[in-house]
Amino acid sequence: MATASYHHGNLRQALLDHGVALARAGGPDAVVLRDVQRLAGVSNSAAYRHYADRRALLAAVKADVMAQLGAAMAEAVEQVGEDGPPRDRALARFRATGQAYIDFAVAEPGLFRTAFAPDGTEPNEETVPADRHPFQILRGCIDDLVAAGMLDPTRRDGFDEAAWSAVHGAATLFLDGPLGMAGTDRQHLITERILDTFGESLH
């Protein structure tokens, strides 16, 4: 399979897919170029044509995972649909992004840890499409809150980052902090309280 992928010019994607699989199983430390090359069944030189070193591979894996997280958020927004008053719809979409963010983190801890590994290779709009970038999806939902009259434009500055910080902080505490022992039901309750607090601040 790996050889066929190489001959068809898909080695870069094959290497990336193996890197993502390693990240899913073991987090960022598991993304090792040597292991990815071995899984793909190719030589060092073949792998290095696509990823010069581990840092380049990890950057690509992080961008791929970030896009997966964004896709989960976008899907949650789409599921809200177009029914109901604009204000209710805007709030529901905003909440959906937060819930999807935390759900992804809890379901895919290895991927989530990899996406935010502090190694200086942060995904951006150049490596993650805007319609799949988590922060851009969140910003779009907050734009809707402003358009629906739920968030005063004068309060917009910093609101995006505050909302992101809240759900990211919760996700991190669930995965690697003391709230990891809270159990699924309590984590759901805590998430609801966070989303409720932001929702109530908009009324």
C-alpha positions in Angstrom: 0.0 0.0 0.0 2.8 2.4 0.9 4.7 1.6 -2.2 1.6 2.1 -4.4 1.0 5.5 -2.7 4.6 6.5 -3.4 4.4 5.5 -7.1 1.1 7.5 -7.4 2.7 10.6 -5.9 0.8 10.4 -2.6 3.8 9.7 -0.3 3.5 13.1 1.3 -0.1 12.4 2.3 0.7 8.8 3.3 3.5 10.1 5.6 1.1 12.7 7.0 -1.6 10.1 7.6 0.8 8.0 9.6 1.9 11.0 11.6 -1.7 11.8 12.5 -2.2 8.2 13.5 0.8 8.3 15.8 -0.4 11.6 17.3 -3.8 10.0 17.9 -2.3 7.1 19.8 0.5 8.9 21.7 0.3 12.7 21.4 3.0 15.0 20.0 5.9 13.1 21.3 4.9 10.0 19.3 5.2 11.9 16.0 8.7 10.8 14.9 9.9 11.0 11.3 11.7 7.7 11.6 8.6 5.9 12.7 6.4 7.5 10.0 8.9 6.6 7.3 9.0 3.0 8.6 5.2 2.7 8.6 5.1 4.0 5.1 7.7 1.5 4.0 10.1 4.1 2.4 13.7 5.2 2.8 14.9 8.1 4.8 15.7 10.0 1.6 12.2 9.5 0.2 10.6 10.8 3.4 13.0 13.8 3.6 11.9 15.0 0.2 8.6 15.8 1.7 9.5 16.6 5.3 13.0 17.9 6.0 12.8 17.0 9.7 10.6 16.2 12.6 9.6 19.8 13.1 8.3 20.0 9.5 6.3 16.8 9.9 4.9 17.9 13.3 3.8 21.2 11.8 1.9 19.4 9.1 0.3 17.0 11.6 -0.7 19.9 13.8 -2.3 21.8 10.8 -4.2 18.6 9.8 -5.5 18.1 13.4 -6.5 21.7 13.7 -8.5 21.4 10.5 -10.2 18.2 12.0 -11.1 20.2 15.1 -12.5 23.0 12.9 -14.5 20.6 10.9 -16.1 19.2 14.0 -17.0 22.7 15.1 -18.3 23.6 11.6 -20.5 20.5 11.6 -21.9 21.4 15.0 -22.8 24.9 13.7 -24.5 23.4 10.6 -26.6 21.1 12.7 -28.2 24.1 14.4 -29.9 24.9 11.1 -31.7 28.0 10.0 -34.9 27.7 12.1 -35.9 30.0 14.9 -35.3 33.7 15.6 -31.9 35.0 14.6 -30.9 35.7 18.2 -31.7 32.2 19.3 -29.9 30.7 16.3 -26.8 32.9 16.8 -26.6 31.8 20.5 -27.2 28.2 19.6 -24.3 28.2 17.1 -22.0 30.0 19.5 -22.7 27.3 22.1 -22.3 24.5 19.6 -18.8 25.6 18.7 -17.8 25.5 22.4 -19.4 22.1 23.0 -17.8 20.7 19.9 -14.4 22.0 20.9 -14.5 20.3 24.3 -16.1 17.1 22.9 -13.2 16.8 20.3 -10.6 17.3 23.0 -12.1 14.6 25.3 -12.7 12.2 22.4 -9.3 12.7 20.8 -6.8 13.6 23.6 -3.7 12.6 21.6 -4.8 14.8 18.6 -5.8 17.7 20.8 -2.5 17.7 22.7 -0.7 17.6 19.4 -2.6 20.5 17.9 -1.5 22.7 20.7 2.0 21.3 21.4 4.2 24.3 22.3 6.9 23.8 19.8 6.7 27.1 17.8 4.9 25.6 14.8 1.5 27.2 15.3 -1.0 26.5 12.5 -2.4 29.6 10.9 -4.6 30.7 8.0 -1.8 29.7 5.5 -1.8 26.1 6.7 -5.4 25.7 7.8 -8.3 26.9 5.5 -10.3 29.7 7.1 -13.5 27.6 7.0 -11.8 24.9 9.0 -9.7 27.0 11.4 -11.3 26.8 14.9 -10.7 30.4 15.8 -12.1 31.7 12.5 -15.2 29.5 13.0 -15.6 30.9 16.5 -15.2 34.5 15.2 -17.8 33.9 12.6 -20.3 32.8 15.3 -19.5 35.9 17.3 -20.0 38.0 14.2 -23.5 36.5 14.1 -24.0 37.4 17.8 -23.2 41.0 16.9 -25.4 41.0 13.8 -28.3 39.6 15.8 -28.0 42.3 18.4 -26.9 40.0 21.2 -23.4 41.4 21.6 -22.8 45.1 21.6 -20.0 45.9 19.1 -18.2 47.9 21.9 -17.8 44.6 23.8 -16.5 42.7 20.9 -12.8 43.4 21.4 -11.4 40.5 23.4 -14.6 38.5 23.4 -13.3 36.0 20.9 -10.2 35.3 22.8 -12.1 35.1 26.1 -14.5 32.5 24.8 -11.7 30.5 23.3 -9.7 30.7 26.6 -12.7 29.4 28.5 -13.3 26.3 26.5 -9.6 25.6 25.9 -9.0 25.9 29.6 -11.8 23.5 30.4 -10.6 21.0 27.8 -7.0 21.2 29.2 -8.2 20.7 32.8 -10.3 17.7 31.7 -7.4 16.1 29.9 -4.4 17.0 32.0 -5.6 18.6 35.1 -7.6 17.8 38.3 -10.9 17.8 36.5 -9.8 14.7 34.6 -11.1 12.8 37.7 -14.5 14.5 37.6 -16.1 11.9 35.4 -18.0 12.4 32.2 -21.3 13.6 33.7 -19.6 16.3 35.8 -17.5 17.4 32.9 -20.7 17.8 30.9 -22.2 19.9 33.7 -19.1 22.1 33.9 -19.2 22.7 30.2 -22.8 23.6 30.4 -22.1 26.1 33.2 -19.3 27.7 31.1 -21.6 28.1 28.1 -24.5 29.3 30.2 -22.2 32.0 31.7 -21.3 33.3 28.3 -24.9 33.1 27.1 -26.2 35.0 30.1 -23.6 37.7 29.6 -25.1 38.4 26.2 -28.7 39.1 27.3 
